Amino acid sequence: MITRVFAILFATLMSITTLCGVIYGHWIKELRIHAQVETGDLNVNIRCYKVCALCAKVYSGSDGSCIRIDLTGSRCWMLFIKVLIINNGTMPVRMNYKSDLPVGINCKTHFIGPFKLNELSDILSIIKDCKIHDDIPDLDVGEAVLACHVISPNDDIKEGIANGIVTYEARFNSWVKTLCIELSFNITSSHCDN
């Protein structure tokens, strides 16, 4: 009886472990970048879905306000970018975004992928220039999806550069804080060399 109970518990545990492994395996690589901005900390969380290989090089400006992230991956189907603003303020944060991106890249709030680049092994060069345009009090802890970039297999973007600017606004009361993010996608067929 005891053996049977242990066997059932062990089988249940293995099933849960396997399920968790499958779920976690979907997010193969997660890159966290931390930088200082004028009014607090900016955490950029980048996840790439079903990546065969992923390399990352991070460059930061002397003042910490400019971040450049070079991602080299193979078959990156989904790219999820998230911004977490951490401050000592007391007001809640509500995030909205406005986008000015070229044809072939669509941004939707709270929508993820697919991020498909015609079966190429691509280099995704994401250049972020984060600047605070308004002198406002510190924000409370807030988290929001910054942008989701979708390139359809039908889009005629196989190699080349697509540039765009996304502005993100954090609003509370009459104050507005805007983060201007410049995105540069350098799409090539190069492989990850690290």
HELIX and SHEET records of a PDB file:
HELIX    1   1 ILE A    2  HIS A   26  1                                  25    
SHEET    1   A 4 LYS A  29  VAL A  37  0                                        
SHEET    2   A 4 GLY A  40  TYR A  49 -1                                        
SHEET    3   A 4 MET A  78  ILE A  86 -1                                        
SHEET    4   A 4 GLY A 142  ALA A 147 -1                                        
SHEET    1   B 3 LEU A  54  SER A  60  0                                        
SHEET    2   B 3 CYS A  66  GLY A  73 -1                                        
SHEET    3   B 3 ILE A 123  ASP A 129 -1                                        
SHEET    1   C 3 ARG A  94  ASP A 100  0                                        
SHEET    2   C 3 GLY A 160  PHE A 172 -1                                        
SHEET    3   C 3 TRP A 175  ILE A 187 -1                                        
SHEET    1   D 2 ASN A 106  CYS A 107  0                                        
SHEET    2   D 2 HIS A 149  VAL A 150 -1                                        
END                                                                             
